[in-house]
Structures are given as C-alpha cells and as structure tokens.
C-alpha cells in the first residue's frame, strides 16, 4: 500500500499522464515506503521475465485413454479372481496337489517313547532342591546386606543424635555454671548485687 495519491502500478507500467508521472517521481524521492514498493514491482517483473515461455499443450489426456487403463496382467488377474468357476477349479487343483504331496512324503512311523517315571521324579526333585537352596542362599545374602545397611544407617543416626545431645548438655551446663557463679557472687558479696 503506498501513500502516493496515484497508483504506483500505473506509474510502473507507464499508464499515468506526464504531469502525474512527475508528481509521483517527486513523491518517491522523499518517501521510502513508496520507493520500496517500486523496487518490489521491479524485482517481480524481473522474475517474471526470467521464466521461460512454454508451449500450451495441444491435447489433454482423458481417463478413457489406453494410457490410463490397467495393464494386461492386472486385467487377467481381475478376470481370474472374478470368476467363480475358475476359483473353484484352482481350489480343487491345489487340494489335489496337497493330497498327492502328503501321500508321497509320509513321515516314518513314530516309535513309542518309554518314559522312566522314577528317573524323571528323581531329576525333578534334585533340580527343585537345588533351585530352593539357591533361592534361600540369595534371600539370606540379600537380608544380610539389608541388615548391614540398616545397622550402618542406625549407627550414623545414633552418632549424630549423641553429638547433638552432648552439645545440648554442654550448652545447658554452661548456662547453669553462669547462674551458679551469679548466685555465688550474690551470696558472697550481697552489697555488690544491689
């Protein structure tokens, strides 16, 4: 937006009469905002002139063109999966192949496994006892560490309390000593306390 009484775009494109043009020239020499707007118009024109001209397309592509149609593979795939008889035939063929493969590749017969129950129970009892011993040892070690930590914390706390009590006793003793000296002086020198 300019403060000039005329439109700066008309001035820039040379559409103002000569007298109005001179008036705008005088105004832009003293007004920084209008000079800035003219500079913006010049840089915009320079940018627009630097863009190369391009030819207008002669034909516009339509969705009905063959370029936009699906490929032959996609058309075949849709036709195959869209037909119920073809799907039925494909399912039957796959089932037949699966039956033949299963018949030809039959796994060897499985021999029955004999299980020694007494041995399993003994192994289980041994492993269970070992696991219980390890868990008890870990628990005892954890409790011993915790007890040592609590004992150290309690010792520190009791030391701090003892020091605080000793300081309080020393302070109380100093106060009592001060009162005792005052009372002693008052008893020994009654005339000085008056």
Secondary structure, DSSP 8 states (H G I E B T S, - for coil): ---SSS-HHHHHTT-S-HHHHHHHHHHHHH-HHHHHHHHHHHHHHHHHHHS------S----TTSGGGS--HHHHHHHHHHT-HHHHHHHHHHHHHHHHHHHHHT-----------HHHHHHHHHHHHHHHHHHHHHHHHHHHHHHHHHHHHHHHHHHHHHHHHHHHHHHHHHHHHHHHHHHHHHHHH-TTTT-
